[in-house]
């Protein structure tokens, strides 16, 4: 008996819910259509491209060592301001100085050999003039002198190399700037066998910096040198910084089949708030219009239910198709990013105004648009007119609510069981 009673209760609830749904579906409920409108106004429209990048100094030099040795002294540290030629570090010169002394001794030995060969040649020449020696002995003395002279040049070259290496033991800055990195400490051994190890990194002038942003290949065609840029960094979330596009590098970067291009943005940093390595969220202004007639983008996307279901769509089937096609094209362009101004023939559209409480279509030509507004051209609309941006209520809204409510049974033909 209890099971029969529960079945009756469930059956009554199902009938009640189904009756309520049918009542709303038939339009007998209080479900009046309400249209939401916004004003046509005048204002600015800016189209921008979003990207991310990092901050760098305009000129950064890595200072290394061309000779091996032990760091004997350090004369600078992180964030030190240096001028061109200032002393940064000193390698222990003991072994390098010993090499210089050795090469000087080799030069002296080679010079002595040259002097001896010269004296030998002079004697051979005198004896040859008196016909006391053969021509071959004079030639041998000449060859010996030339050989010792070449040895002297070689010894002098080795001395020059040793003196240069000794000079390299004193490490100086090649530019003026700020030390942003130091990779050594006193007592550390520097091994410069195959390449010069980096000891310091010096930024030329942190009052002028660059943002190197990665721009997607779909947007790079809209980026031009000289365009304005705004960006934010995490360190100052409430502050907006400005820059100018100075270079678009042609070398592509491919990461997981995504192609991007490096865009260099010049930035002034007088307060030196911006630091190398900071991540910047960039917005590149690719197009703008000042004081133009505009409507909210929801207005050009809106289509009343009767226009969707009517064979003629209120303005003819072709017009309805054009409206939907225009909306789809607009949505695709919004997803792609920046939208440029197109020819009027390919950018026809329409919005809806209320006449006696009923929506009426008004044709227009879309101009520049971003994610909020669309520039309006060649239209009967005037500043201050109300355009429909959405609606609530009505049979279609009730059906949608019923379809989304899991407690309401689905009517025949309303979906799969």
C-alpha positions in Angstrom: 0.0 0.0 0.0 2.8 2.4 0.8 4.4 1.8 -2.6 1.0 2.5 -4.4 0.7 5.7 -2.4 4.2 6.9 -3.4 3.4 6.1 -7.0 0.3 8.3 -6.9 2.2 11.2 -5.3 4.9 11.0 -8.0 2.2 10.8 -10.7 0.4 13.9 -9.3 3.7 15.9 -9.2 4.6 14.9 -12.8 1.1 16.0 -14.0 1.3 19.3 -12.1 4.8 20.1 -13.4 3.8 19.1 -17.0 0.6 21.2 -16.8 2.6 24.3 -15.6 5.1 23.8 -18.4 2.3 23.5 -21.0 0.6 26.6 -19.6 3.8 28.6 -20.0 4.5 27.0 -23.4 1.0 27.9 -24.7 1.6 31.6 -23.8 -1.2 31.8 -21.3 1.1 32.7 -18.4 2.2 36.2 -17.6 5.4 36.2 -19.8 5.5 39.6 -21.4 8.4 40.4 -23.8 10.7 43.2 -22.5 13.3 44.7 -24.8 16.5 46.2 -23.5 17.8 49.2 -25.4 20.8 51.5 -25.4 21.5 54.9 -26.9 23.3 55.6 -30.1 26.0 58.1 -29.2 29.2 59.6 -30.4 32.6 58.7 -29.1 36.0 57.2 -29.8 36.6 53.6 -31.0 40.0 52.1 -30.5 41.1 48.7 -31.8 44.0 47.0 -30.1 46.0 43.8 -30.2 46.9 42.0 -26.9 50.3 40.4 -26.4 52.8 39.5 -23.7 56.5 40.2 -23.5 59.4 41.1 -21.2 61.4 44.2 -20.5 65.0 44.6 -21.4 67.6 47.3 -21.4 68.2 48.9 -24.8 71.9 47.9 -24.7 73.1 45.1 -22.5 76.8 44.0 -22.5 78.2 40.8 -21.1 81.7 41.3 -19.7 83.9 38.3 -19.7 87.5 37.2 -19.3 89.8 36.1 -22.2 92.4 34.7 -19.9 92.2 32.1 -17.1 93.1 32.8 -13.5 91.9 33.4 -10.0 89.8 36.5 -9.0 92.1 38.5 -6.7 89.9 41.6 -6.3 86.4 42.9 -7.0 85.8 46.6 -7.5 82.1 46.6 -8.2 78.9 44.9 -7.1 75.2 44.5 -8.1 73.5 47.8 -9.1 76.8 49.7 -9.1 76.8 52.6 -11.5 80.0 52.5 -13.6 81.6 54.6 -16.4 83.4 53.4 -19.4 86.9 52.2 -18.5 86.2 51.7 -14.8 87.9 48.8 -13.1 85.5 45.9 -12.4 87.8 43.0 -11.2 91.4 41.9 -11.1 92.7 38.5 -11.8 95.8 37.2 -10.0 98.6 38.3 -12.4 101.4 36.2 -11.0 101.6 33.5 -13.7 100.8 36.0 -16.5 103.6 38.3 -15.3 106.0 35.4 -15.2 105.1 34.6 -18.8 105.8 38.2 -19.8 109.2 38.0 -18.1 110.0 34.7 -19.9 109.1 36.2 -23.3 111.3 39.2 -22.7 114.2 36.9 -22.0 113.5 35.1 -25.2 113.6 38.4 -27.1 116.9 39.3 -25.6 118.3 35.9 -26.6 117.0 36.3 -30.1 118.5 39.7 -30.3 121.9 38.3 -29.2 121.7 35.7 -31.9 120.9 38.3 -34.5 124.0 40.4 -33.4 126.2 37.3 -33.6 125.0 36.4 -37.1 125.5 40.0 -38.2 129.1 39.9 -37.0 129.7 36.6 -38.8 128.3 38.0 -42.0 130.5 41.1 -41.8 133.7 38.9 -41.4 132.6 36.7 -44.3 132.1 39.7 -46.5 135.5 41.1 -45.7 137.2 37.7 -46.4 135.2 37.3 -49.6 136.3 40.7 -50.8 139.9 39.6 -50.4 139.0 36.3 -52.2 139.9 34.3 -49.1 136.5 32.5 -48.8 134.2 31.0 -51.3 130.8 32.5 -52.3 129.0 29.6 -50.5 130.4 30.7 -47.1 129.2 34.2 -47.7 125.7 32.9 -48.6 125.6 30.7 -45.5 126.4 33.6 -43.3 123.7 35.7 -44.9 121.1 32.9 -44.4 122.1 32.6 -40.8 121.5 36.3 -40.2 118.1 36.2 -41.9 117.1 33.1 -39.8 118.0 34.8 -36.5 116.2 38.0 -37.5 113.0 35.9 -38.1 113.5 34.3 -34.7 113.7 37.7 -33.2 110.4 38.8 -34.7 108.8 35.6 -33.4 110.1 36.2 -29.9 108.8 39.8 -30.0 105.3 38.6 -31.1 105.2 36.1 -28.2 106.1 38.9 -25.9 103.3 41.1 -27.3 100.8 38.3 -26.7 102.0 37.8 -23.2 101.7 41.5 -22.4 98.1 41.5 -23.9 97.2 38.6 -21.7 98.6 40.4 -18.7 96.5 43.4 -19.6 93.4 41.2 -19.9 93.9 40.3 -16.2 92.6 43.7 -15.4 88.9 43.7 -16.3 87.3 47.1 -17.2 83.8 48.0 -18.3 83.4 48.7 -22.0 80.4 51.0 -21.6 78.8 53.2 -19.0 75.8 51.9 -17.2 74.6 49.8 -14.3 75.8 46.4 -13.2 72.7 44.1 -13.2 74.5 40.8 -12.8 77.8 39.6 -11.1 78.7 35.9 -11.6 82.0 35.8 -9.7 83.5 36.1 -6.2 86.9 36.7 -4.8 89.0 33.5 -4.9 86.9 32.0 -7.7 88.9 30.4 -10.6 88.0 31.6 -14.1 88.7 29.1 -16.9 88.7 30.7 -20.4 89.7 27.7 -22.4 87.2 27.7 -25.3 85.1 30.7 -24.7 85.1 33.8 -22.5 83.0 33.2 -19.3 80.5 35.9 -18.4 81.6 37.7 -15.3 79.3 40.8 -15.3 76.3 42.0 -17.2 76.0 45.7 -17.6 72.9 47.6 -18.8 73.7 50.8 -20.7 70.9 53.1 -19.4 67.8 51.9 -17.5 66.0 55.2 -18.2 65.4 53.9 -21.7 64.1 50.3 -22.0 62.4 48.0 -24.5 59.6 45.6 -24.4 60.0 42.5 -26.6 56.5 41.2 -27.2 55.4 38.1 -29.0 52.6 38.8 -31.5 50.6 36.1 -33.1 50.9 35.7 -36.9 47.2 36.4 -37.2 47.7 39.9 -35.8 51.2 40.8 -37.0 49.8 42.3 -40.3 48.0 45.0 -38.3 51.2 46.1 -36.4 53.2 49.0 -37.8 56.2 50.9 -36.7 55.2 54.1 -34.8 52.0 52.7 -33.3 51.1 53.6 -29.7 51.4 50.9 -27.0 50.1 50.7 -23.5 51.1 48.0 -21.1 51.0 46.9 -17.4 53.4 45.0 -15.2 52.6 42.9 -12.2 54.7 45.1 -9.9 52.4 48.1 -10.6 49.0 46.7 -11.4 47.2 50.0 -11.1 49.7 52.0 -13.3 49.6 52.1 -17.1 52.9 52.6 -19.0 53.3 53.8 -22.6 55.6 53.0 -25.5 56.0 53.1 -29.3 56.6 50.3 -31.7 60.1 50.7 -33.0 60.8 47.4 -34.8 59.1 44.3 -36.1 61.6 41.5 -36.4 61.2 39.2 -39.4 62.5 36.1 -37.7 59.6 33.9 -36.7 59.5 31.9 -33.4 57.6 28.6 -33.5 56.4 27.0 -30.3 54.1 24.0 -30.4 53.1 24.9 -34.0 52.2 28.5 -33.0 54.0 31.1 -35.0 54.8 34.4 -33.4 56.9 37.5 -34.3 59.0 39.6 -32.0 57.8 43.2 -31.8 60.2 45.7 -30.1 58.6 48.6 -28.2 60.6 51.6 -27.0 59.8 52.7 -23.4 60.9 55.7 -21.4 61.7 54.8 -17.8 62.6 58.1 -16.1 61.7 57.0 -12.6 63.4 53.6 -13.2 60.4 51.7 -11.9 60.6 49.2 -14.7 63.3 46.6 -14.2 64.8 44.2 -16.7 63.0 40.9 -17.0 59.6 42.1 -15.9 56.6 40.6 -17.7 54.5 43.1 -19.6 50.9 42.7 -20.7 50.8 44.7 -23.9 48.0 46.4 -25.8 49.1 47.7 -29.3 46.7 50.3 -30.7 46.3 49.4 -34.4 43.4 51.7 -35.4 41.2 54.4 -33.9 38.4 56.7 -34.7 37.6 59.9 -32.9 34.0 61.3 -32.2 32.2 58.8 -34.5 28.6 57.7 -34.4 28.6 54.3 -32.7 26.2 51.6 -31.4 26.9 48.8 -28.8 28.1 45.7 -30.5 25.2 43.7 -29.0 22.8 45.8 -31.1 24.2 44.5 -34.4 24.2 40.9 -33.1 20.6 41.0 -31.9 17.8 39.5 -34.0 14.2 39.2 -32.8 12.6 35.7 -32.7 10.0 36.5 -35.3 12.8 37.6 -37.7 14.5 34.3 -37.2 11.3 32.2 -37.8 9.6 34.3 -40.4 10.1 33.2 -44.0 10.9 36.8 -44.9 12.5 37.7 -41.6 10.7 41.0 -41.4 13.1 42.4 -44.0 13.1 39.5 -46.4 14.7 36.1 -46.2 17.9 37.4 -47.9 18.2 40.3 -45.5 17.8 37.9 -42.6 20.5 35.7 -44.0 22.7 38.7 -44.5 22.1 39.8 -40.9 23.0 36.4 -39.5 26.0 36.1 -41.8 27.2 39.6 -40.7 26.8 38.6 -37.1 28.8 35.4 -37.6 31.5 37.4 -39.5 31.6 39.9 -36.7 31.9 37.3 -34.0 34.8 35.6 -35.9 36.6 38.9 -36.2 36.1 39.7 -32.6 37.7 36.3 -31.7 40.6 37.0 -34.1 41.4 40.3 -32.5 41.7 43.6 -34.3 39.2 44.6 -37.0 40.1 47.1 -39.7 37.7 49.2 -41.7 36.2 47.3 -44.7 34.4 48.3 -47.8 30.8 49.2 -47.3 29.5 46.4 -49.7 31.1 43.7 -47.6 30.1 45.2 -44.2 26.3 45.7 -44.4 24.4 45.2 -41.2 21.3 46.2 -39.4 20.0 47.1 -35.9 16.5 47.1 -34.4 14.6 50.1 -33.0 11.2 50.0 -31.3 8.2 51.5 -33.1 5.0 51.2 -31.0 6.7 48.6 -28.9 7.6 46.4 -31.8 11.1 46.0 -33.2 11.8 47.5 -36.6 15.0 46.9 -38.6 17.3 49.8 -39.7 20.0 49.2 -42.2 23.6 50.5 -41.7 27.1 50.0 -42.8 29.6 48.9 -40.1 32.9 50.7 -39.8 35.6 50.1 -37.3 34.6 48.0 -34.3 36.1 46.6 -31.1 34.7 44.4 -28.4 32.2 47.1 -27.2 31.2 49.4 -30.0 30.7 49.4 -33.8 31.1 52.5 -35.9 27.9 53.3 -37.8 28.0 54.8 -41.3 25.4 55.3 -44.1 22.3 54.9 -41.9 19.2 56.7 -40.8 20.2 56.4 -37.1 20.9 59.6 -35.2 22.6 60.3 -32.0 20.3 59.7 -29.1 18.2 57.0 -30.8 17.4 53.8 -28.9 18.6 50.5 -30.4 17.6 47.1 -29.1 20.5 45.1 -27.5 18.5 42.2 -26.0 15.1 40.9 -24.8 13.6 38.9 -22.0 10.3 37.0 -21.6 8.2 35.6 -24.4 7.4 32.1 -25.6 10.9 31.5 -26.8 12.4 32.4 -23.5 9.8 30.3 -21.6 10.6 27.3 -23.9 14.3 27.8 -23.2 13.7 27.9 -19.5 11.6 24.8 -19.7 14.2 23.0 -21.7 16.9 23.9 -19.2 14.9 22.9 -16.1 15.5 19.3 -15.2 12.3 19.1 -13.3 10.1 19.8 -16.2 9.3 17.0 -18.7 10.2 17.4 -22.3 7.4 17.9 -24.8 7.1 15.8 -27.9 9.6 16.9 -30.5 11.5 19.1 -28.0 14.6 16.8 -27.8 15.8 13.3 -27.3 14.5 11.1 -24.5 
